[in-house]
Amino acid sequence: MDLRQIEKRLEEILTKATGWLPAHELEHMLELAQANEPGIALEDFCSQLYEHDVAIPHATVDELRSLASAMGMTVPAWVERGGYA
């Protein structure tokens, strides 16, 4: 998966996350993803989901795990356990 594919998939997740997190936080993460910083956006997204105690669908957990792996990142422990869903 190339960088553009990663960015696009992350943008889709962030767009679907409307209502999960404050709009200004999601907007900032989208800006990061669109500015070639999907790793930072993903880390921020996972952190904010944890901080706000958001239950996420298992499909989203799988997608986050896949994106993190594609970027060579360590998946946050709560995502690895399956998030909150």
PDB file of N, CA, C and O in Angstrom:
ATOM      1  N   MET A   1       0.848  -1.170   0.000  1.00  0.00           N
ATOM      2  CA  MET A   1       0.000   0.000   0.000  1.00  0.00           C
ATOM      3  C   MET A   1       0.899   1.240   0.000  1.00  0.00           C
ATOM      4  O   MET A   1       1.800   1.361   0.829  1.00  0.00           O
ATOM      5  N   ASP A   2       0.647   2.148  -0.928  1.00  0.00           N
ATOM      6  CA  ASP A   2       1.482   3.349  -0.989  1.00  0.00           C
ATOM      7  C   ASP A   2       0.904   4.458  -0.103  1.00  0.00           C
ATOM      8  O   ASP A   2      -0.200   4.341   0.429  1.00  0.00           O
ATOM      9  N   LEU A   3       1.673   5.526   0.038  1.00  0.00           N
ATOM     10  CA  LEU A   3       1.301   6.620   0.932  1.00  0.00           C
ATOM     11  C   LEU A   3      -0.061   7.206   0.581  1.00  0.00           C
ATOM     12  O   LEU A   3      -0.866   7.481   1.471  1.00  0.00           O
ATOM     13  N   ARG A   4      -0.318   7.396  -0.691  1.00  0.00           N
ATOM     14  CA  ARG A   4      -1.609   7.993  -1.100  1.00  0.00           C
ATOM     15  C   ARG A   4      -2.775   7.089  -0.711  1.00  0.00           C
ATOM     16  O   ARG A   4      -3.819   7.581  -0.282  1.00  0.00           O
ATOM     17  N   GLN A   5      -2.613   5.790  -0.855  1.00  0.00           N
ATOM     18  CA  GLN A   5      -3.671   4.851  -0.462  1.00  0.00           C
ATOM     19  C   GLN A   5      -3.901   4.900   1.051  1.00  0.00           C
ATOM     20  O   GLN A   5      -5.041   4.871   1.515  1.00  0.00           O
ATOM     21  N   ILE A   6      -2.820   4.974   1.801  1.00  0.00           N
ATOM     22  CA  ILE A   6      -2.920   5.064   3.259  1.00  0.00           C
ATOM     23  C   ILE A   6      -3.663   6.340   3.645  1.00  0.00           C
ATOM     24  O   ILE A   6      -4.580   6.306   4.465  1.00  0.00           O
ATOM     25  N   GLU A   7      -3.266   7.456   3.053  1.00  0.00           N
ATOM     26  CA  GLU A   7      -3.921   8.734   3.352  1.00  0.00           C
ATOM     27  C   GLU A   7      -5.409   8.667   3.035  1.00  0.00           C
ATOM     28  O   GLU A   7      -6.235   9.110   3.833  1.00  0.00           O
ATOM     29  N   LYS A   8      -5.756   8.116   1.874  1.00  0.00           N
ATOM     30  CA  LYS A   8      -7.158   8.042   1.448  1.00  0.00           C
ATOM     31  C   LYS A   8      -7.968   7.176   2.407  1.00  0.00           C
ATOM     32  O   LYS A   8      -9.069   7.557   2.804  1.00  0.00           O
ATOM     33  N   ARG A   9      -7.435   6.022   2.778  1.00  0.00           N
ATOM     34  CA  ARG A   9      -8.150   5.133   3.706  1.00  0.00           C
ATOM     35  C   ARG A   9      -8.330   5.800   5.071  1.00  0.00           C
ATOM     36  O   ARG A   9      -9.389   5.680   5.688  1.00  0.00           O
ATOM     37  N   LEU A  10      -7.308   6.494   5.536  1.00  0.00           N
ATOM     38  CA  LEU A  10      -7.415   7.186   6.817  1.00  0.00           C
ATOM     39  C   LEU A  10      -8.427   8.322   6.737  1.00  0.00           C
ATOM     40  O   LEU A  10      -9.205   8.523   7.669  1.00  0.00           O
ATOM     41  N   GLU A  11      -8.425   9.057   5.647  1.00  0.00           N
ATOM     42  CA  GLU A  11      -9.409  10.130   5.456  1.00  0.00           C
ATOM     43  C   GLU A  11     -10.824   9.573   5.508  1.00  0.00           C
ATOM     44  O   GLU A  11     -11.715  10.199   6.082  1.00  0.00           O
ATOM     45  N   GLU A  12     -11.040   8.404   4.914  1.00  0.00           N
ATOM     46  CA  GLU A  12     -12.362   7.777   4.928  1.00  0.00           C
ATOM     47  C   GLU A  12     -12.773   7.417   6.357  1.00  0.00           C
ATOM     48  O   GLU A  12     -13.918   7.641   6.751  1.00  0.00           O
ATOM     49  N   ILE A  13     -11.848   6.867   7.123  1.00  0.00           N
ATOM     50  CA  ILE A  13     -12.149   6.516   8.515  1.00  0.00           C
ATOM     51  C   ILE A  13     -12.486   7.773   9.315  1.00  0.00           C
ATOM     52  O   ILE A  13     -13.466   7.802  10.059  1.00  0.00           O
ATOM     53  N   LEU A  14     -11.675   8.795   9.155  1.00  0.00           N
ATOM     54  CA  LEU A  14     -11.902  10.030   9.900  1.00  0.00           C
ATOM     55  C   LEU A  14     -13.238  10.677   9.530  1.00  0.00           C
ATOM     56  O   LEU A  14     -13.922  11.230  10.392  1.00  0.00           O
ATOM     57  N   THR A  15     -13.600  10.608   8.274  1.00  0.00           N
ATOM     58  CA  THR A  15     -14.872  11.164   7.827  1.00  0.00           C
ATOM     59  C   THR A  15     -16.035  10.387   8.429  1.00  0.00           C
ATOM     60  O   THR A  15     -17.037  10.978   8.831  1.00  0.00           O
ATOM     61  N   LYS A  16     -15.909   9.070   8.491  1.00  0.00           N
ATOM     62  CA  LYS A  16     -16.963   8.240   9.086  1.00  0.00           C
ATOM     63  C   LYS A  16     -17.042   8.416  10.599  1.00  0.00           C
ATOM     64  O   LYS A  16     -18.050   8.063  11.210  1.00  0.00           O
ATOM     65  N   ALA A  17     -16.001   8.951  11.201  1.00  0.00           N
ATOM     66  CA  ALA A  17     -15.942   9.106  12.654  1.00  0.00           C
ATOM     67  C   ALA A  17     -16.650  10.361  13.148  1.00  0.00           C
ATOM     68  O   ALA A  17     -16.568  10.688  14.332  1.00  0.00           O
ATOM     69  N   THR A  18     -17.335  11.059  12.271  1.00  0.00           N
ATOM     70  CA  THR A  18     -18.080  12.253  12.672  1.00  0.00           C
ATOM     71  C   THR A  18     -19.030  11.881  13.809  1.00  0.00           C
ATOM     72  O   THR A  18     -19.808  10.933  13.701  1.00  0.00           O
ATOM     73  N   GLY A  19     -18.954  12.631  14.880  1.00  0.00           N
ATOM     74  CA  GLY A  19     -19.782  12.368  16.044  1.00  0.00           C
ATOM     75  C   GLY A  19     -19.072  11.559  17.126  1.00  0.00           C
ATOM     76  O   GLY A  19     -19.511  11.541  18.276  1.00  0.00           O
ATOM     77  N   TRP A  20     -17.978  10.890  16.762  1.00  0.00           N
ATOM     78  CA  TRP A  20     -17.218  10.122  17.746  1.00  0.00           C
ATOM     79  C   TRP A  20     -16.338  11.037  18.586  1.00  0.00           C
ATOM     80  O   TRP A  20     -16.162  10.830  19.787  1.00  0.00           O
ATOM     81  N   LEU A  21     -15.793  12.047  17.931  1.00  0.00           N
ATOM     82  CA  LEU A  21     -14.861  12.981  18.562  1.00  0.00           C
ATOM     83  C   LEU A  21     -15.294  14.398  18.207  1.00  0.00           C
ATOM     84  O   LEU A  21     -16.054  14.592  17.259  1.00  0.00           O
ATOM     85  N   PRO A  22     -14.818  15.390  18.958  1.00  0.00           N
ATOM     86  CA  PRO A  22     -15.144  16.772  18.601  1.00  0.00           C
ATOM     87  C   PRO A  22     -14.717  17.091  17.161  1.00  0.00           C
ATOM     88  O   PRO A  22     -13.661  16.657  16.701  1.00  0.00           O
ATOM     89  N   ALA A  23     -15.546  17.845  16.476  1.00  0.00           N
ATOM     90  CA  ALA A  23     -15.322  18.162  15.064  1.00  0.00           C
ATOM     91  C   ALA A  23     -13.960  18.806  14.826  1.00  0.00           C
ATOM     92  O   ALA A  23     -13.300  18.492  13.836  1.00  0.00           O
ATOM     93  N   HIS A  24     -13.528  19.701  15.714  1.00  0.00           N
ATOM     94  CA  HIS A  24     -12.246  20.380  15.499  1.00  0.00           C
ATOM     95  C   HIS A  24     -11.078  19.393  15.588  1.00  0.00           C
ATOM     96  O   HIS A  24     -10.068  19.578  14.909  1.00  0.00           O
ATOM     97  N   GLU A  25     -11.197  18.357  16.406  1.00  0.00           N
ATOM     98  CA  GLU A  25     -10.137  17.352  16.491  1.00  0.00           C
ATOM     99  C   GLU A  25     -10.086  16.521  15.205  1.00  0.00           C
ATOM    100  O   GLU A  25      -9.007  16.268  14.668  1.00  0.00           O
ATOM    101  N   LEU A  26     -11.245  16.102  14.717  1.00  0.00           N
ATOM    102  CA  LEU A  26     -11.283  15.335  13.471  1.00  0.00           C
ATOM    103  C   LEU A  26     -10.765  16.164  12.304  1.00  0.00           C
ATOM    104  O   LEU A  26     -10.063  15.649  11.434  1.00  0.00           O
ATOM    105  N   GLU A  27     -11.112  17.448  12.285  1.00  0.00           N
ATOM    106  CA  GLU A  27     -10.640  18.340  11.221  1.00  0.00           C
ATOM    107  C   GLU A  27      -9.111  18.432  11.233  1.00  0.00           C
ATOM    108  O   GLU A  27      -8.465  18.395  10.186  1.00  0.00           O
ATOM    109  N   HIS A  28      -8.557  18.551  12.419  1.00  0.00           N
ATOM    110  CA  HIS A  28      -7.095  18.619  12.538  1.00  0.00           C
ATOM    111  C   HIS A  28      -6.450  17.319  12.043  1.00  0.00           C
ATOM    112  O   HIS A  28      -5.436  17.360  11.346  1.00  0.00           O
ATOM    113  N   MET A  29      -7.020  16.184  12.394  1.00  0.00           N
ATOM    114  CA  MET A  29      -6.472  14.896  11.951  1.00  0.00           C
ATOM    115  C   MET A  29      -6.587  14.749  10.437  1.00  0.00           C
ATOM    116  O   MET A  29      -5.679  14.222   9.795  1.00  0.00           O
ATOM    117  N   LEU A  30      -7.692  15.210   9.865  1.00  0.00           N
ATOM    118  CA  LEU A  30      -7.835  15.177   8.405  1.00  0.00           C
ATOM    119  C   LEU A  30      -6.770  16.037   7.741  1.00  0.00           C
ATOM    120  O   LEU A  30      -6.190  15.646   6.728  1.00  0.00           O
ATOM    121  N   GLU A  31      -6.516  17.203   8.310  1.00  0.00           N
ATOM    122  CA  GLU A  31      -5.477  18.084   7.764  1.00  0.00           C
ATOM    123  C   GLU A  31      -4.116  17.400   7.806  1.00  0.00           C
ATOM    124  O   GLU A  31      -3.342  17.498   6.854  1.00  0.00           O
ATOM    125  N   LEU A  32      -3.825  16.715   8.892  1.00  0.00           N
ATOM    126  CA  LEU A  32      -2.556  15.983   8.992  1.00  0.00           C
ATOM    127  C   LEU A  32      -2.471  14.898   7.933  1.00  0.00           C
ATOM    128  O   LEU A  32      -1.452  14.759   7.257  1.00  0.00           O
ATOM    129  N   ALA A  33      -3.549  14.127   7.789  1.00  0.00           N
ATOM    130  CA  ALA A  33      -3.553  13.045   6.793  1.00  0.00           C
ATOM    131  C   ALA A  33      -3.355  13.600   5.383  1.00  0.00           C
ATOM    132  O   ALA A  33      -2.658  12.994   4.569  1.00  0.00           O
ATOM    133  N   GLN A  34      -3.957  14.734   5.098  1.00  0.00           N
ATOM    134  CA  GLN A  34      -3.859  15.340   3.776  1.00  0.00           C
ATOM    135  C   GLN A  34      -2.532  16.048   3.549  1.00  0.00           C
ATOM    136  O   GLN A  34      -2.197  16.390   2.415  1.00  0.00           O
ATOM    137  N   ALA A  35      -1.771  16.270   4.622  1.00  0.00           N
ATOM    138  CA  ALA A  35      -0.475  16.948   4.532  1.00  0.00           C
ATOM    139  C   ALA A  35       0.677  15.944   4.610  1.00  0.00           C
ATOM    140  O   ALA A  35       1.772  16.273   5.064  1.00  0.00           O
ATOM    141  N   ASN A  36       0.413  14.721   4.161  1.00  0.00           N
ATOM    142  CA  ASN A  36       1.438  13.666   4.136  1.00  0.00           C
ATOM    143  C   ASN A  36       1.930  13.286   5.532  1.00  0.00           C
ATOM    144  O   ASN A  36       3.088  12.905   5.700  1.00  0.00           O
ATOM    145  N   GLU A  37       1.062  13.388   6.521  1.00  0.00           N
ATOM    146  CA  GLU A  37       1.397  13.000   7.898  1.00  0.00           C
ATOM    147  C   GLU A  37       0.375  11.994   8.443  1.00  0.00           C
ATOM    148  O   GLU A  37      -0.165  12.193   9.532  1.00  0.00           O
ATOM    149  N   PRO A  38       0.101  10.905   7.687  1.00  0.00           N
ATOM    150  CA  PRO A  38      -0.920   9.972   8.153  1.00  0.00           C
ATOM    151  C   PRO A  38      -0.537   9.253   9.444  1.00  0.00           C
ATOM    152  O   PRO A  38      -1.416   8.877  10.219  1.00  0.00           O
ATOM    153  N   GLY A  39       0.733   9.058   9.684  1.00  0.00           N
ATOM    154  CA  GLY A  39       1.165   8.397  10.920  1.00  0.00           C
ATOM    155  C   GLY A  39       0.807   9.216  12.141  1.00  0.00           C
ATOM    156  O   GLY A  39       0.319   8.683  13.138  1.00  0.00           O
ATOM    157  N   ILE A  40       1.050  10.511  12.061  1.00  0.00           N
ATOM    158  CA  ILE A  40       0.714  11.403  13.173  1.00  0.00           C
ATOM    159  C   ILE A  40      -0.808  11.460  13.337  1.00  0.00           C
ATOM    160  O   ILE A  40      -1.319  11.432  14.456  1.00  0.00           O
ATOM    161  N   ALA A  41      -1.519  11.540  12.220  1.00  0.00           N
ATOM    162  CA  ALA A  41      -2.984  11.572  12.279  1.00  0.00           C
ATOM    163  C   ALA A  41      -3.529  10.296  12.913  1.00  0.00           C
ATOM    164  O   ALA A  41      -4.452  10.354  13.726  1.00  0.00           O
ATOM    165  N   LEU A  42      -2.969   9.152  12.551  1.00  0.00           N
ATOM    166  CA  LEU A  42      -3.434   7.882  13.101  1.00  0.00           C
ATOM    167  C   LEU A  42      -3.147   7.788  14.598  1.00  0.00           C
ATOM    168  O   LEU A  42      -4.002   7.363  15.374  1.00  0.00           O
ATOM    169  N   GLU A  43      -1.949   8.185  14.995  1.00  0.00           N
ATOM    170  CA  GLU A  43      -1.614   8.174  16.426  1.00  0.00           C
ATOM    171  C   GLU A  43      -2.552   9.090  17.205  1.00  0.00           C
ATOM    172  O   GLU A  43      -3.040   8.724  18.274  1.00  0.00           O
ATOM    173  N   ASP A  44      -2.798  10.269  16.671  1.00  0.00           N
ATOM    174  CA  ASP A  44      -3.680  11.224  17.328  1.00  0.00           C
ATOM    175  C   ASP A  44      -5.099  10.674  17.418  1.00  0.00           C
ATOM    176  O   ASP A  44      -5.750  10.796  18.456  1.00  0.00           O
ATOM    177  N   PHE A  45      -5.573  10.076  16.345  1.00  0.00           N
ATOM    178  CA  PHE A  45      -6.918   9.504  16.314  1.00  0.00           C
ATOM    179  C   PHE A  45      -7.067   8.419  17.377  1.00  0.00           C
ATOM    180  O   PHE A  45      -8.032   8.425  18.141  1.00  0.00           O
ATOM    181  N   CYS A  46      -6.123   7.499  17.425  1.00  0.00           N
ATOM    182  CA  CYS A  46      -6.180   6.424  18.418  1.00  0.00           C
ATOM    183  C   CYS A  46      -6.128   6.980  19.836  1.00  0.00           C
ATOM    184  O   CYS A  46      -6.862   6.530  20.716  1.00  0.00           O
ATOM    185  N   SER A  47      -5.263   7.953  20.049  1.00  0.00           N
ATOM    186  CA  SER A  47      -5.159   8.565  21.376  1.00  0.00           C
ATOM    187  C   SER A  47      -6.461   9.235  21.787  1.00  0.00           C
ATOM    188  O   SER A  47      -6.903   9.103  22.929  1.00  0.00           O
ATOM    189  N   GLN A  48      -7.068   9.948  20.858  1.00  0.00           N
ATOM    190  CA  GLN A  48      -8.308  10.655  21.186  1.00  0.00           C
ATOM    191  C   GLN A  48      -9.472   9.689  21.387  1.00  0.00           C
ATOM    192  O   GLN A  48     -10.329   9.927  22.239  1.00  0.00           O
ATOM    193  N   LEU A  49      -9.516   8.613  20.623  1.00  0.00           N
ATOM    194  CA  LEU A  49     -10.548   7.603  20.855  1.00  0.00           C
ATOM    195  C   LEU A  49     -10.427   7.048  22.268  1.00  0.00           C
ATOM    196  O   LEU A  49     -11.426   6.847  22.959  1.00  0.00           O
ATOM    197  N   TYR A  50      -9.197   6.806  22.683  1.00  0.00           N
ATOM    198  CA  TYR A  50      -8.944   6.288  24.031  1.00  0.00           C
ATOM    199  C   TYR A  50      -9.330   7.330  25.089  1.00  0.00           C
ATOM    200  O   TYR A  50     -10.022   7.019  26.058  1.00  0.00           O
ATOM    201  N   GLU A  51      -8.873   8.563  24.885  1.00  0.00           N
ATOM    202  CA  GLU A  51      -9.145   9.631  25.852  1.00  0.00           C
ATOM    203  C   GLU A  51     -10.640   9.895  26.021  1.00  0.00           C
ATOM    204  O   GLU A  51     -11.107  10.176  27.125  1.00  0.00           O
ATOM    205  N   HIS A  52     -11.389   9.803  24.915  1.00  0.00           N
ATOM    206  CA  HIS A  52     -12.825  10.073  24.956  1.00  0.00           C
ATOM    207  C   HIS A  52     -13.641   8.804  25.214  1.00  0.00           C
ATOM    208  O   HIS A  52     -14.871   8.847  25.241  1.00  0.00           O
ATOM    209  N   ASP A  53     -12.952   7.677  25.402  1.00  0.00           N
ATOM    210  CA  ASP A  53     -13.597   6.400  25.707  1.00  0.00           C
ATOM    211  C   ASP A  53     -14.663   6.054  24.670  1.00  0.00           C
ATOM    212  O   ASP A  53     -15.803   5.738  25.009  1.00  0.00           O
ATOM    213  N   VAL A  54     -14.266   6.120  23.402  1.00  0.00           N
ATOM    214  CA  VAL A  54     -15.187   5.895  22.293  1.00  0.00           C
ATOM    215  C   VAL A  54     -15.213   4.410  21.930  1.00  0.00           C
ATOM    216  O   VAL A  54     -14.167   3.790  21.739  1.00  0.00           O
ATOM    217  N   ALA A  55     -16.404   3.855  21.839  1.00  0.00           N
ATOM    218  CA  ALA A  55     -16.577   2.486  21.351  1.00  0.00           C
ATOM    219  C   ALA A  55     -16.565   2.540  19.827  1.00  0.00           C
ATOM    220  O   ALA A  55     -17.305   3.311  19.217  1.00  0.00           O
ATOM    221  N   ILE A  56     -15.722   1.720  19.227  1.00  0.00           N
ATOM    222  CA  ILE A  56     -15.623   1.737  17.768  1.00  0.00           C
ATOM    223  C   ILE A  56     -15.952   0.356  17.218  1.00  0.00           C
ATOM    224  O   ILE A  56     -15.717  -0.650  17.887  1.00  0.00           O
ATOM    225  N   PRO A  57     -16.496   0.300  15.997  1.00  0.00           N
ATOM    226  CA  PRO A  57     -16.831  -0.980  15.380  1.00  0.00           C
ATOM    227  C   PRO A  57     -15.573  -1.830  15.135  1.00  0.00           C
ATOM    228  O   PRO A  57     -14.480  -1.305  14.920  1.00  0.00           O
ATOM    229  N   HIS A  58     -15.758  -3.134  15.175  1.00  0.00           N
ATOM    230  CA  HIS A  58     -14.628  -4.042  14.941  1.00  0.00           C
ATOM    231  C   HIS A  58     -14.009  -3.829  13.558  1.00  0.00           C
ATOM    232  O   HIS A  58     -12.799  -3.978  13.392  1.00  0.00           O
ATOM    233  N   ALA A  59     -14.831  -3.482  12.569  1.00  0.00           N
ATOM    234  CA  ALA A  59     -14.296  -3.224  11.226  1.00  0.00           C
ATOM    235  C   ALA A  59     -13.328  -2.049  11.249  1.00  0.00           C
ATOM    236  O   ALA A  59     -12.327  -2.057  10.533  1.00  0.00           O
ATOM    237  N   THR A  60     -13.617  -1.042  12.064  1.00  0.00           N
ATOM    238  CA  THR A  60     -12.725   0.106  12.181  1.00  0.00           C
ATOM    239  C   THR A  60     -11.442  -0.285  12.889  1.00  0.00           C
ATOM    240  O   THR A  60     -10.359   0.164  12.514  1.00  0.00           O
ATOM    241  N   VAL A  61     -11.558  -1.118  13.907  1.00  0.00           N
ATOM    242  CA  VAL A  61     -10.364  -1.620  14.596  1.00  0.00           C
ATOM    243  C   VAL A  61      -9.466  -2.341  13.598  1.00  0.00           C
ATOM    244  O   VAL A  61      -8.255  -2.123  13.576  1.00  0.00           O
ATOM    245  N   ASP A  62     -10.056  -3.195  12.779  1.00  0.00           N
ATOM    246  CA  ASP A  62      -9.275  -3.934  11.773  1.00  0.00           C
ATOM    247  C   ASP A  62      -8.604  -2.983  10.793  1.00  0.00           C
ATOM    248  O   ASP A  62      -7.448  -3.182  10.421  1.00  0.00           O
ATOM    249  N   GLU A  63      -9.320  -1.961  10.381  1.00  0.00           N
ATOM    250  CA  GLU A  63      -8.761  -0.983   9.438  1.00  0.00           C
ATOM    251  C   GLU A  63      -7.607  -0.208  10.073  1.00  0.00           C
ATOM    252  O   GLU A  63      -6.580   0.013   9.432  1.00  0.00           O
ATOM    253  N   LEU A  64      -7.772   0.206  11.330  1.00  0.00           N
ATOM    254  CA  LEU A  64      -6.691   0.916  12.020  1.00  0.00           C
ATOM    255  C   LEU A  64      -5.463   0.024  12.145  1.00  0.00           C
ATOM    256  O   LEU A  64      -4.336   0.476  11.946  1.00  0.00           O
ATOM    257  N   ARG A  65      -5.685  -1.226  12.470  1.00  0.00           N
ATOM    258  CA  ARG A  65      -4.586  -2.181  12.591  1.00  0.00           C
ATOM    259  C   ARG A  65      -3.861  -2.339  11.238  1.00  0.00           C
ATOM    260  O   ARG A  65      -2.632  -2.376  11.182  1.00  0.00           O
ATOM    261  N   SER A  66      -4.633  -2.429  10.176  1.00  0.00           N
ATOM    262  CA  SER A  66      -4.069  -2.574   8.836  1.00  0.00           C
ATOM    263  C   SER A  66      -3.257  -1.340   8.433  1.00  0.00           C
ATOM    264  O   SER A  66      -2.159  -1.466   7.892  1.00  0.00           O
ATOM    265  N   LEU A  67      -3.796  -0.154   8.697  1.00  0.00           N
ATOM    266  CA  LEU A  67      -3.081   1.074   8.352  1.00  0.00           C
ATOM    267  C   LEU A  67      -1.794   1.210   9.155  1.00  0.00           C
ATOM    268  O   LEU A  67      -0.752   1.573   8.610  1.00  0.00           O
ATOM    269  N   ALA A  68      -1.869   0.921  10.440  1.00  0.00           N
ATOM    270  CA  ALA A  68      -0.665   1.001  11.275  1.00  0.00           C
ATOM    271  C   ALA A  68       0.395   0.038  10.759  1.00  0.00           C
ATOM    272  O   ALA A  68       1.569   0.397  10.670  1.00  0.00           O
ATOM    273  N   SER A  69       0.002  -1.152  10.428  1.00  0.00           N
ATOM    274  CA  SER A  69       0.941  -2.138   9.909  1.00  0.00           C
ATOM    275  C   SER A  69       1.564  -1.668   8.597  1.00  0.00           C
ATOM    276  O   SER A  69       2.767  -1.823   8.388  1.00  0.00           O
ATOM    277  N   ALA A  70       0.754  -1.099   7.720  1.00  0.00           N
ATOM    278  CA  ALA A  70       1.251  -0.619   6.418  1.00  0.00           C
ATOM    279  C   ALA A  70       2.280   0.489   6.581  1.00  0.00           C
ATOM    280  O   ALA A  70       3.144   0.674   5.725  1.00  0.00           O
ATOM    281  N   MET A  71       2.183   1.232   7.696  1.00  0.00           N
ATOM    282  CA  MET A  71       3.127   2.323   7.943  1.00  0.00           C
ATOM    283  C   MET A  71       4.277   1.891   8.841  1.00  0.00           C
ATOM    284  O   MET A  71       5.134   2.704   9.189  1.00  0.00           O
ATOM    285  N   GLY A  72       4.300   0.610   9.219  1.00  0.00           N
ATOM    286  CA  GLY A  72       5.378   0.122  10.076  1.00  0.00           C
ATOM    287  C   GLY A  72       5.285   0.643  11.494  1.00  0.00           C
ATOM    288  O   GLY A  72       6.293   0.786  12.185  1.00  0.00           O
ATOM    289  N   MET A  73       4.062   0.926  11.922  1.00  0.00           N
ATOM    290  CA  MET A  73       3.848   1.487  13.250  1.00  0.00           C
ATOM    291  C   MET A  73       3.437   0.391  14.228  1.00  0.00           C
ATOM    292  O   MET A  73       2.941  -0.665  13.834  1.00  0.00           O
ATOM    293  N   THR A  74       3.653   0.664  15.493  1.00  0.00           N
ATOM    294  CA  THR A  74       3.163  -0.202  16.543  1.00  0.00           C
ATOM    295  C   THR A  74       1.714   0.166  16.807  1.00  0.00           C
ATOM    296  O   THR A  74       1.386   1.336  17.005  1.00  0.00           O
ATOM    297  N   VAL A  75       0.866  -0.822  16.809  1.00  0.00           N
ATOM    298  CA  VAL A  75      -0.545  -0.584  17.056  1.00  0.00           C
ATOM    299  C   VAL A  75      -0.752  -0.372  18.553  1.00  0.00           C
ATOM    300  O   VAL A  75      -0.230  -1.143  19.358  1.00  0.00           O
ATOM    301  N   PRO A  76      -1.509   0.667  18.944  1.00  0.00           N
ATOM    302  CA  PRO A  76      -1.770   0.865  20.377  1.00  0.00           C
ATOM    303  C   PRO A  76      -2.371  -0.392  21.000  1.00  0.00           C
ATOM    304  O   PRO A  76      -3.133  -1.110  20.353  1.00  0.00           O
ATOM    305  N   ALA A  77      -2.028  -0.648  22.237  1.00  0.00           N
ATOM    306  CA  ALA A  77      -2.441  -1.886  22.907  1.00  0.00           C
ATOM    307  C   ALA A  77      -3.949  -2.070  22.907  1.00  0.00           C
ATOM    308  O   ALA A  77      -4.430  -3.184  22.701  1.00  0.00           O
ATOM    309  N   TRP A  78      -4.712  -0.992  23.134  1.00  0.00           N
ATOM    310  CA  TRP A  78      -6.159  -1.164  23.183  1.00  0.00           C
ATOM    311  C   TRP A  78      -6.718  -1.525  21.812  1.00  0.00           C
ATOM    312  O   TRP A  78      -7.720  -2.234  21.730  1.00  0.00           O
ATOM    313  N   VAL A  79      -6.088  -1.051  20.729  1.00  0.00           N
ATOM    314  CA  VAL A  79      -6.534  -1.428  19.379  1.00  0.00           C
ATOM    315  C   VAL A  79      -6.206  -2.900  19.159  1.00  0.00           C
ATOM    316  O   VAL A  79      -7.024  -3.647  18.622  1.00  0.00           O
ATOM    317  N   GLU A  80      -5.022  -3.314  19.570  1.00  0.00           N
ATOM    318  CA  GLU A  80      -4.619  -4.707  19.392  1.00  0.00           C
ATOM    319  C   GLU A  80      -5.562  -5.655  20.128  1.00  0.00           C
ATOM    320  O   GLU A  80      -5.772  -6.783  19.681  1.00  0.00           O
ATOM    321  N   ARG A  81      -6.124  -5.222  21.236  1.00  0.00           N
ATOM    322  CA  ARG A  81      -7.078  -6.045  21.996  1.00  0.00           C
ATOM    323  C   ARG A  81      -8.477  -5.970  21.397  1.00  0.00           C
ATOM    324  O   ARG A  81      -9.375  -6.688  21.836  1.00  0.00           O
ATOM    325  N   GLY A  82      -8.670  -5.118  20.412  1.00  0.00           N
ATOM    326  CA  GLY A  82      -9.974  -5.031  19.775  1.00  0.00           C
ATOM    327  C   GLY A  82     -10.757  -3.783  20.119  1.00  0.00           C
ATOM    328  O   GLY A  82     -11.963  -3.720  19.878  1.00  0.00           O
ATOM    329  N   GLY A  83     -10.083  -2.783  20.683  1.00  0.00           N
ATOM    330  CA  GLY A  83     -10.754  -1.520  20.979  1.00  0.00           C
ATOM    331  C   GLY A  83     -11.800  -1.690  22.060  1.00  0.00           C
ATOM    332  O   GLY A  83     -11.634  -2.498  22.974  1.00  0.00           O
ATOM    333  N   TYR A  84     -12.850  -0.948  21.959  1.00  0.00           N
ATOM    334  CA  TYR A  84     -13.905  -0.964  22.968  1.00  0.00           C
ATOM    335  C   TYR A  84     -15.183  -1.604  22.479  1.00  0.00           C
ATOM    336  O   TYR A  84     -16.116  -1.803  23.257  1.00  0.00           O
ATOM    337  N   ALA A  85     -15.239  -1.929  21.196  1.00  0.00           N
ATOM    338  CA  ALA A  85     -16.490  -2.465  20.638  1.00  0.00           C
ATOM    339  C   ALA A  85     -16.719  -3.905  21.052  1.00  0.00           C
ATOM    340  O   ALA A  85     -17.723  -4.505  20.670  1.00  0.00           O
TER     341      ALA A  85
END
